[in-house]
Amino acid sequence: MNSPELDALTIQKMASGHLCLNLSERVAWEGFPDFAEKFLQATGGEIVKKTDGPDMRLWNVRIDESDLILVFDDFPVMISLESSDRAGDIVIERLEQQLSREAN
């Protein structure tokens, strides 16, 4: 996989009980679209819908037939991939393992 730089690769459980895969804390607001494009290209994902707010970007994406949200938050700066169901959790766990192997 030819993925972008992933400097914060960790999984966290969110308040919803579903998983969040932290990806990077070094990408600025302006760099998010390029990062997202490279990440989705590397993971076989596609953009479904883009929502950009004043301090956060929430892009609905589909990876392996699962709907996820690629999030850019500017305080603290973090790009993450969030799940809202068990199928998404499974995709996040698989991606974390795959990306961790490739980083080493």
C-alpha positions as CSV (number, residue, x, y, z in Angstrom):
1,M,0.0,0.0,0.0
2,N,1.4,3.4,-1.0
3,S,-0.2,5.4,1.9
4,P,0.5,8.9,3.1
5,E,2.7,9.5,6.2
6,L,0.9,8.1,9.2
7,D,2.5,9.5,12.3
8,A,-0.2,8.8,14.9
9,L,-1.4,5.3,14.0
10,T,-3.4,4.1,17.0
11,I,-6.9,2.7,17.7
12,Q,-9.1,4.3,20.3
13,K,-12.6,3.4,21.5
14,M,-15.0,6.3,21.2
15,A,-17.8,7.2,23.6
16,S,-20.2,5.4,21.1
17,G,-18.3,2.2,21.8
18,H,-17.0,2.1,18.2
19,L,-13.5,2.5,17.0
20,C,-11.5,5.4,15.8
21,L,-8.2,5.0,14.0
22,N,-5.9,8.0,14.5
23,L,-3.8,8.6,11.4
24,S,-1.8,11.9,11.5
25,E,-1.3,14.9,13.7
26,R,1.0,16.7,11.3
27,V,-1.3,17.6,8.4
28,A,-2.7,21.1,8.2
29,W,-6.2,22.1,7.1
30,E,-4.9,22.9,3.6
31,G,-3.2,19.5,3.3
32,F,-6.2,17.4,4.3
33,P,-7.7,16.9,0.8
34,D,-4.4,15.6,-0.5
35,F,-3.9,13.4,2.5
36,A,-7.4,12.1,2.2
37,E,-7.0,11.4,-1.5
38,K,-3.8,9.4,-1.0
39,F,-5.2,7.5,2.0
40,L,-8.3,6.5,0.1
41,Q,-6.3,5.5,-3.0
42,A,-4.1,3.4,-0.8
43,T,-7.0,1.7,1.0
44,G,-9.3,1.3,-2.0
45,G,-11.8,3.8,-0.5
46,E,-14.0,6.4,-2.0
47,I,-15.5,9.7,-0.9
48,V,-19.3,9.6,-0.5
49,K,-19.9,13.1,0.9
50,K,-17.8,16.0,2.1
51,T,-18.8,18.3,5.0
52,D,-16.4,21.1,5.8
53,G,-17.0,23.3,8.9
54,P,-14.9,26.2,10.3
55,D,-12.8,23.9,12.5
56,M,-13.5,20.4,11.4
57,R,-13.9,18.4,8.2
58,L,-16.1,15.3,8.1
59,W,-15.9,13.3,5.0
60,N,-18.1,10.2,4.7
61,V,-16.1,7.5,3.0
62,R,-16.6,3.9,2.0
63,I,-13.8,1.3,2.4
64,D,-14.5,-2.4,1.9
65,E,-18.2,-1.7,1.6
66,S,-18.3,-0.1,5.1
67,D,-19.3,3.5,5.7
68,L,-16.8,5.4,7.8
69,I,-16.0,9.0,8.5
70,L,-12.6,10.5,7.7
71,V,-12.2,13.4,10.2
72,F,-9.9,16.4,10.3
73,D,-10.0,18.3,13.6
74,D,-7.9,21.4,14.1
75,F,-7.7,21.4,17.9
76,P,-5.8,19.4,18.6
77,V,-4.8,18.7,15.0
78,M,-5.7,15.1,14.2
79,I,-6.9,13.2,11.2
80,S,-8.8,10.0,12.1
81,L,-11.1,7.4,10.6
82,E,-14.2,6.7,12.7
83,S,-16.7,3.9,12.7
84,S,-20.3,3.8,13.6
85,D,-21.0,0.1,13.5
86,R,-19.4,-3.3,14.0
87,A,-18.6,-3.7,10.3
88,G,-16.7,-0.5,10.4
89,D,-14.8,-1.5,13.5
90,I,-13.6,-4.7,11.7
91,V,-12.4,-2.5,8.8
92,I,-10.5,-0.2,11.2
93,E,-8.9,-3.1,13.0
94,R,-7.8,-4.7,9.7
95,L,-6.4,-1.3,8.4
96,E,-4.5,-0.7,11.6
97,Q,-2.8,-4.1,11.4
98,Q,-2.1,-3.6,7.7
99,L,-0.7,-0.1,8.0
100,S,1.4,-1.0,11.1
101,R,3.0,-3.8,9.2
102,E,3.8,-1.6,6.2
103,A,5.3,1.1,8.5
104,N,7.8,-1.3,10.0
